[in-house]
Amino acid sequence: MVQNATSKPTACLALADGTLFYGHGFGATGQTVAELCFNTAMTGYQEIMTDPSYAGQIVTFTFPHIGNVGVNPEDDETADPVAEGMVVKWDPTLPSNWRAAEELKDWLARRGRIAIGGVDTRRLTRAIRQQGAPHVALAHDPEGKFDIEALVAAARGFAGLEGMDLAKKVTCAQSYRWDEMRWAWPDGYSRQEAPAHKVVAVDYGAKRNILRCLASAGCDVTVLPATATAAEILAHSPDGVFLSNGPGDPAATGEYAVPMIREILGTTDLPVFGICLGHQMLALALGGQTVKMNHGHHGANHPVKDLETGKVEITSMNHGFAVDAQTLPDGVVETHRSLFDGSNCGIRMAERPVYSVQYHPEASPGPQDSFYLFERFAAAMAARKTAA
Ligand SMILES: NC(=O)CC[C@H](N)C(=O)O
Protein backbone atom coordinates (compact mmCIF):
# COMPACT_ATOMS: atom_id res chain seq x y z
CA MET A 1 0.00 0.00 0.00
CA VAL A 2 1.44 3.40 -0.93
CA GLN A 3 1.41 5.86 1.98
CA ASN A 4 1.27 9.59 1.40
CA ALA A 5 3.58 9.53 -1.56
CA THR A 6 2.52 12.59 -3.52
CA SER A 7 5.33 12.19 -6.01
CA LYS A 8 7.26 9.13 -7.11
CA PRO A 9 8.48 7.22 -4.02
CA THR A 10 12.25 7.21 -3.63
CA ALA A 11 12.36 5.39 -0.31
CA CYS A 12 10.69 2.31 1.11
CA LEU A 13 10.40 1.05 4.67
CA ALA A 14 9.63 -2.66 4.89
CA LEU A 15 8.47 -4.24 8.14
CA ALA A 16 9.29 -7.88 8.79
CA ASP A 17 5.57 -8.76 8.56
CA GLY A 18 5.56 -7.49 4.96
CA THR A 19 3.90 -4.10 5.58
CA LEU A 20 5.41 -1.45 3.29
CA PHE A 21 5.61 2.32 3.71
CA TYR A 22 6.71 4.31 0.68
CA GLY A 23 7.92 7.89 0.84
CA HIS A 24 10.61 10.34 -0.21
CA GLY A 25 14.20 9.48 0.56
CA PHE A 26 16.65 12.03 1.92
CA GLY A 27 20.11 11.77 3.43
CA ALA A 28 22.25 8.85 2.29
CA THR A 29 21.18 6.39 -0.39
CA GLY A 30 21.35 2.62 0.01
CA GLN A 31 19.76 0.19 2.42
CA THR A 32 19.90 -0.56 6.13
CA VAL A 33 18.26 -2.92 8.63
CA ALA A 34 17.39 -2.19 12.26
CA GLU A 35 14.80 -2.34 15.00
CA LEU A 36 12.16 0.37 14.62
CA CYS A 37 11.04 2.60 17.49
CA PHE A 38 9.10 5.84 17.81
CA ASN A 39 10.12 8.97 19.70
CA THR A 40 7.51 11.50 20.82
CA ALA A 41 9.85 14.45 21.57
CA MET A 42 8.83 17.69 19.85
CA THR A 43 12.38 19.04 19.76
CA GLY A 44 15.91 17.70 19.66
CA TYR A 45 16.01 15.52 16.56
CA GLN A 46 19.74 16.11 16.22
CA GLU A 47 20.47 15.04 19.80
CA ILE A 48 18.24 11.99 19.31
CA MET A 49 19.95 10.95 16.07
CA THR A 50 23.39 11.25 17.74
CA ASP A 51 22.46 9.55 21.04
CA PRO A 52 24.69 6.43 21.03
CA SER A 53 21.91 4.48 22.79
CA TYR A 54 20.08 4.43 19.42
CA ALA A 55 22.67 2.20 17.73
CA GLY A 56 20.86 -0.58 15.87
CA GLN A 57 17.58 1.39 15.72
CA ILE A 58 15.68 3.51 13.21
CA VAL A 59 13.70 6.31 14.82
CA THR A 60 10.16 7.27 13.78
CA PHE A 61 9.49 10.85 14.85
CA THR A 62 5.85 11.31 15.86
CA PHE A 63 6.26 15.11 15.79
CA PRO A 64 5.63 16.03 12.15
CA HIS A 65 7.98 18.99 11.61
CA ILE A 66 11.45 17.58 11.68
CA GLY A 67 14.46 19.30 10.12
CA ASN A 68 13.02 22.80 10.32
CA VAL A 69 15.82 24.15 12.54
CA GLY A 70 18.64 22.42 10.64
CA VAL A 71 21.66 21.02 12.47
CA ASN A 72 24.70 22.59 14.08
CA PRO A 73 28.05 21.33 15.40
CA GLU A 74 27.26 22.01 19.09
CA ASP A 75 24.20 19.79 19.42
CA ASP A 76 25.81 16.44 18.56
CA GLU A 77 25.69 14.01 21.47
CA THR A 78 28.62 12.09 20.00
CA ALA A 79 31.10 12.59 17.17
CA ASP A 80 29.63 9.88 14.96
CA PRO A 81 26.11 9.30 13.71
CA VAL A 82 24.45 6.59 15.70
CA ALA A 83 20.77 5.91 14.94
CA GLU A 84 20.56 3.84 11.75
CA GLY A 85 18.00 6.05 10.09
CA MET A 86 14.93 8.21 10.52
CA VAL A 87 11.27 8.20 9.50
CA VAL A 88 9.32 11.47 9.37
CA LYS A 89 5.90 12.71 8.37
CA TRP A 90 6.83 15.75 6.28
CA ASP A 91 9.76 16.14 3.93
CA PRO A 92 12.07 18.62 5.72
CA THR A 93 11.79 22.21 4.59
CA LEU A 94 14.68 24.68 4.42
CA PRO A 95 15.96 25.29 7.97
CA SER A 96 15.00 28.50 9.71
CA ASN A 97 17.17 29.09 12.77
CA TRP A 98 20.16 31.32 13.49
CA ARG A 99 22.07 28.33 14.86
CA ALA A 100 21.59 26.18 11.75
CA ALA A 101 24.92 25.39 10.11
CA GLU A 102 23.67 22.72 7.72
CA GLU A 103 20.51 21.14 6.37
CA LEU A 104 19.39 17.89 7.96
CA LYS A 105 19.43 16.04 4.64
CA ASP A 106 23.05 17.01 3.87
CA TRP A 107 24.17 16.19 7.41
CA LEU A 108 22.53 12.74 7.16
CA ALA A 109 24.05 12.13 3.73
CA ARG A 110 27.51 13.09 4.97
CA ARG A 111 27.09 10.71 7.87
CA GLY A 112 25.76 7.83 5.79
CA ARG A 113 22.30 7.82 7.37
CA ILE A 114 19.10 7.10 5.42
CA ALA A 115 15.82 8.93 6.02
CA ILE A 116 12.31 8.66 4.63
CA GLY A 117 9.75 11.49 4.58
CA GLY A 118 6.09 11.55 3.64
CA VAL A 119 5.19 8.58 5.83
CA ASP A 120 1.93 8.25 7.77
CA THR A 121 3.78 8.17 11.08
CA ARG A 122 0.57 7.76 13.09
CA ARG A 123 -0.24 4.52 11.31
CA LEU A 124 3.37 3.41 11.63
CA THR A 125 3.42 4.23 15.35
CA ARG A 126 0.31 2.11 15.85
CA ALA A 127 2.05 -0.75 14.07
CA ILE A 128 5.08 -0.37 16.35
CA ARG A 129 2.84 -0.45 19.44
CA GLN A 130 0.93 -3.48 18.16
CA GLN A 131 3.87 -5.47 16.86
CA GLY A 132 6.39 -4.42 19.51
CA ALA A 133 9.47 -2.73 17.98
CA PRO A 134 9.45 -4.46 14.58
CA HIS A 135 12.53 -5.38 12.62
CA VAL A 136 12.67 -3.33 9.43
CA ALA A 137 14.66 -2.60 6.29
CA LEU A 138 14.86 0.95 4.92
CA ALA A 139 15.96 1.65 1.35
CA HIS A 140 16.57 4.97 -0.43
CA ASP A 141 17.01 4.92 -4.19
CA PRO A 142 16.68 8.16 -6.22
CA GLU A 143 15.50 6.00 -9.16
CA GLY A 144 12.74 4.53 -7.00
CA LYS A 145 13.71 0.93 -7.83
CA PHE A 146 13.05 -1.43 -4.94
CA ASP A 147 13.34 -5.19 -4.67
CA ILE A 148 10.50 -5.61 -2.20
CA GLU A 149 11.01 -9.32 -1.57
CA ALA A 150 14.67 -8.75 -0.78
CA LEU A 151 13.78 -5.81 1.51
CA VAL A 152 11.26 -7.83 3.51
CA ALA A 153 13.74 -10.73 3.69
CA ALA A 154 16.41 -8.32 4.97
CA ALA A 155 14.03 -7.08 7.68
CA ARG A 156 13.26 -10.69 8.67
CA GLY A 157 16.97 -11.47 8.71
CA PHE A 158 17.77 -8.79 11.30
CA ALA A 159 18.75 -10.61 14.48
CA GLY A 160 17.25 -8.03 16.85
CA LEU A 161 18.71 -6.22 19.82
CA GLU A 162 18.18 -9.00 22.35
CA GLY A 163 21.53 -10.55 23.18
CA MET A 164 23.37 -7.81 21.28
CA ASP A 165 26.31 -6.00 22.88
CA LEU A 166 26.56 -2.71 20.97
CA ALA A 167 28.48 -0.79 23.64
CA LYS A 168 31.78 -2.07 22.26
CA LYS A 169 30.83 -0.52 18.90
CA VAL A 170 30.14 2.99 20.20
CA THR A 171 32.49 3.34 23.18
CA CYS A 172 35.62 5.53 23.02
CA ALA A 173 38.79 3.86 21.72
CA GLN A 174 40.93 5.41 24.44
CA SER A 175 40.45 7.13 27.75
CA TYR A 176 40.17 10.92 27.82
CA ARG A 177 39.48 13.80 30.19
CA TRP A 178 36.24 15.79 29.91
CA ASP A 179 36.05 19.34 31.24
CA GLU A 180 33.40 21.14 29.19
CA MET A 181 30.46 22.33 31.29
CA ARG A 182 26.86 22.92 30.39
CA TRP A 183 26.26 26.35 28.94
CA ALA A 184 23.16 26.71 31.09
CA TRP A 185 22.31 25.29 34.49
CA PRO A 186 18.70 25.43 35.65
CA ASP A 187 17.60 27.68 38.47
CA GLY A 188 17.99 26.18 41.90
CA TYR A 189 21.07 24.16 41.01
CA SER A 190 24.58 25.34 41.67
CA ARG A 191 27.16 25.18 38.96
CA GLN A 192 30.63 24.40 40.30
CA GLU A 193 33.41 26.28 38.59
CA ALA A 194 36.29 24.28 40.11
CA PRO A 195 36.13 20.48 39.98
CA ALA A 196 36.12 18.97 43.46
CA HIS A 197 35.68 15.26 42.77
CA LYS A 198 37.53 12.80 40.56
CA VAL A 199 35.04 10.70 38.64
CA VAL A 200 35.68 7.82 36.28
CA ALA A 201 32.85 7.62 33.76
CA VAL A 202 32.65 4.26 32.01
CA ASP A 203 31.58 4.93 28.42
CA TYR A 204 29.05 2.41 27.10
CA GLY A 205 27.89 5.06 24.62
CA ALA A 206 27.86 8.20 26.77
CA LYS A 207 25.99 11.30 25.68
CA ARG A 208 28.11 14.45 25.85
CA ASN A 209 25.53 16.27 27.90
CA ILE A 210 25.86 13.72 30.71
CA LEU A 211 29.59 14.47 30.86
CA ARG A 212 28.80 18.22 30.82
CA CYS A 213 26.33 17.78 33.70
CA LEU A 214 28.91 15.85 35.72
CA ALA A 215 31.50 18.58 35.08
CA SER A 216 29.00 21.30 36.02
CA ALA A 217 28.20 19.48 39.27
CA GLY A 218 31.89 19.69 40.22
CA CYS A 219 33.39 16.51 38.75
CA ASP A 220 36.79 16.15 37.15
CA VAL A 221 35.77 13.49 34.65
CA THR A 222 37.99 10.81 33.13
CA VAL A 223 36.17 8.71 30.54
CA LEU A 224 37.24 5.07 30.15
CA PRO A 225 36.25 2.56 27.44
CA ALA A 226 33.39 0.11 28.11
CA THR A 227 35.72 -2.83 28.72
CA ALA A 228 37.65 -1.05 31.51
CA THR A 229 38.39 -3.41 34.40
CA ALA A 230 37.89 -2.54 38.06
CA ALA A 231 41.70 -2.34 38.44
CA GLU A 232 41.95 0.11 35.51
CA ILE A 233 39.19 2.24 37.01
CA LEU A 234 40.66 2.24 40.51
CA ALA A 235 44.11 3.12 39.12
CA HIS A 236 42.67 6.62 38.61
CA SER A 237 41.93 6.89 42.37
CA PRO A 238 38.38 8.11 41.70
CA ASP A 239 36.05 9.59 44.31
CA GLY A 240 33.10 8.08 42.44
CA VAL A 241 32.27 5.85 39.46
CA PHE A 242 29.71 6.74 36.81
CA LEU A 243 28.10 4.12 34.52
CA SER A 244 26.83 5.64 31.28
CA ASN A 245 23.88 5.07 29.01
CA GLY A 246 24.40 2.97 25.90
CA PRO A 247 22.79 0.81 23.20
CA GLY A 248 21.86 -2.85 23.02
CA ASP A 249 20.94 -5.50 25.57
CA PRO A 250 22.15 -4.82 29.14
CA ALA A 251 22.52 -8.56 29.74
CA ALA A 252 24.93 -8.85 26.78
CA THR A 253 27.09 -5.85 27.74
CA GLY A 254 26.73 -7.00 31.33
CA GLU A 255 28.77 -10.10 30.56
CA TYR A 256 31.89 -7.99 31.03
CA ALA A 257 30.47 -4.90 32.78
CA VAL A 258 28.62 -6.69 35.59
CA PRO A 259 31.73 -8.46 37.00
CA MET A 260 33.52 -5.08 36.93
CA ILE A 261 30.64 -3.36 38.78
CA ARG A 262 30.48 -6.17 41.35
CA GLU A 263 34.21 -5.84 41.99
CA ILE A 264 33.91 -2.07 42.50
CA LEU A 265 30.99 -2.61 44.90
CA GLY A 266 32.73 -5.47 46.68
CA THR A 267 36.15 -3.90 47.18
CA THR A 268 35.39 -0.19 47.68
CA ASP A 269 32.84 2.11 49.34
CA LEU A 270 32.81 4.50 46.36
CA PRO A 271 29.60 6.29 45.36
CA VAL A 272 28.28 4.84 42.09
CA PHE A 273 25.78 6.54 39.79
CA GLY A 274 24.28 4.96 36.66
CA ILE A 275 22.04 6.21 33.86
CA CYS A 276 19.90 4.01 31.58
CA LEU A 277 22.16 1.16 30.38
CA GLY A 278 24.29 1.94 33.45
CA HIS A 279 21.13 1.65 35.59
CA GLN A 280 20.21 -1.68 34.03
CA MET A 281 23.70 -3.11 34.52
CA LEU A 282 23.90 -1.87 38.11
CA ALA A 283 20.60 -3.69 38.76
CA LEU A 284 22.06 -6.85 37.19
CA ALA A 285 25.21 -6.51 39.32
CA LEU A 286 23.04 -6.22 42.45
CA GLY A 287 21.17 -9.43 41.56
CA GLY A 288 18.16 -8.09 39.63
CA GLN A 289 17.03 -8.95 36.12
CA THR A 290 16.20 -6.99 32.96
CA VAL A 291 13.48 -7.61 30.38
CA LYS A 292 12.85 -6.48 26.79
CA MET A 293 9.89 -4.08 26.65
CA ASN A 294 7.19 -4.19 23.98
CA HIS A 295 8.00 -0.89 22.29
CA GLY A 296 10.09 0.84 24.96
CA HIS A 297 10.03 4.45 26.09
CA HIS A 298 11.41 7.13 23.78
CA GLY A 299 10.35 10.72 24.37
CA ALA A 300 10.80 13.89 26.36
CA ASN A 301 7.63 14.05 28.45
CA HIS A 302 7.55 10.86 30.53
CA PRO A 303 6.23 11.34 34.08
CA VAL A 304 8.21 9.50 36.74
CA LYS A 305 7.35 9.34 40.43
CA ASP A 306 10.04 9.61 43.06
CA LEU A 307 8.67 6.99 45.46
CA GLU A 308 10.61 8.45 48.39
CA THR A 309 9.35 12.05 48.13
CA GLY A 310 6.14 11.56 46.15
CA LYS A 311 7.35 14.20 43.71
CA VAL A 312 6.75 13.73 39.99
CA GLU A 313 9.49 14.53 37.47
CA ILE A 314 8.91 14.96 33.76
CA THR A 315 11.75 13.11 32.14
CA SER A 316 13.52 12.34 28.91
CA MET A 317 13.58 8.64 28.07
CA ASN A 318 15.15 6.29 25.58
CA HIS A 319 15.13 2.63 26.46
CA GLY A 320 13.85 -0.65 25.07
CA PHE A 321 14.83 -2.80 28.04
CA ALA A 322 13.80 -2.34 31.67
CA VAL A 323 14.70 -3.55 35.14
CA ASP A 324 12.13 -5.98 36.56
CA ALA A 325 11.51 -4.47 40.02
CA GLN A 326 10.14 -7.81 41.27
CA THR A 327 13.61 -9.31 40.94
CA LEU A 328 15.42 -6.73 43.09
CA PRO A 329 16.93 -8.43 46.15
CA ASP A 330 16.69 -7.24 49.77
CA GLY A 331 18.89 -4.25 50.37
CA VAL A 332 18.03 -2.71 46.97
CA VAL A 333 15.25 -0.12 47.03
CA GLU A 334 13.06 0.87 44.08
CA THR A 335 13.24 4.69 44.11
CA HIS A 336 11.42 5.76 40.94
CA ARG A 337 8.57 4.39 38.83
CA SER A 338 7.04 5.33 35.46
CA LEU A 339 3.57 6.82 35.73
CA PHE A 340 2.87 5.65 32.17
CA ASP A 341 3.18 1.91 32.76
CA GLY A 342 4.53 1.37 36.28
CA SER A 343 7.89 0.12 35.03
CA ASN A 344 10.97 0.61 37.18
CA CYS A 345 12.78 3.93 36.75
CA GLY A 346 15.30 4.02 39.59
CA ILE A 347 17.02 2.00 42.32
CA ARG A 348 19.48 2.52 45.15
CA MET A 349 21.31 0.40 47.67
CA ALA A 350 19.59 0.85 51.01
CA GLU A 351 22.72 1.63 53.01
CA ARG A 352 25.14 3.06 50.43
CA PRO A 353 25.34 5.95 47.94
CA VAL A 354 24.97 3.59 44.99
CA TYR A 355 22.03 4.50 42.78
CA SER A 356 20.81 4.76 39.21
CA VAL A 357 17.91 5.88 37.04
CA GLN A 358 16.37 4.49 33.87
CA TYR A 359 15.64 7.90 32.39
CA HIS A 360 17.95 10.69 31.19
CA PRO A 361 18.46 13.43 33.82
CA GLU A 362 20.79 15.26 31.40
CA ALA A 363 17.79 15.65 29.04
CA SER A 364 19.19 16.79 25.68
CA PRO A 365 16.52 16.90 24.53
CA GLY A 366 13.99 17.20 27.31
CA PRO A 367 13.01 18.83 30.58
CA GLN A 368 15.49 19.72 33.30
CA ASP A 369 13.61 18.37 36.32
CA SER A 370 16.13 15.72 37.25
CA PHE A 371 19.46 17.56 37.42
CA TYR A 372 19.40 17.05 41.19
CA LEU A 373 20.73 13.54 40.57
CA PHE A 374 24.09 14.96 39.48
CA GLU A 375 24.24 17.14 42.59
CA ARG A 376 23.32 14.12 44.71
CA PHE A 377 26.31 12.24 43.27
CA ALA A 378 28.64 15.18 44.06
CA ALA A 379 27.18 15.44 47.58
CA ALA A 380 27.76 11.69 48.15
CA MET A 381 31.41 12.06 47.13
CA ALA A 382 31.79 15.11 49.40
CA ALA A 383 30.21 13.24 52.34
CA ARG A 384 32.56 10.28 51.88
CA LYS A 385 35.57 12.61 52.00
CA THR A 386 34.29 14.34 55.13
CA ALA A 387 33.74 10.99 56.83
CA ALA A 388 37.29 9.80 56.01
N1 LIG B 1 19.54 5.01 26.77
C1 LIG B 1 20.05 3.85 27.13
O1 LIG B 1 21.07 3.77 27.81
C2 LIG B 1 19.37 2.61 26.62
C3 LIG B 1 19.69 1.36 27.39
C4 LIG B 1 19.36 0.07 26.65
N2 LIG B 1 20.12 -0.05 25.45
C5 LIG B 1 17.87 -0.01 26.36
O2 LIG B 1 17.48 0.09 25.23
O3 LIG B 1 17.06 -0.15 27.23
The ligand as an ORCA input file, in Angstrom:
! r2SCAN-3c Opt
* xyz 0 1
  N      19.538      5.014     26.767
  C      20.053      3.846     27.133
  O      21.074      3.766     27.805
  C      19.365      2.606     26.623
  C      19.688      1.360     27.389
  C      19.357      0.073     26.654
  N      20.122     -0.050     25.448
  C      17.868     -0.008     26.359
  O      17.477      0.094     25.232
  O      17.060     -0.146     27.234
*
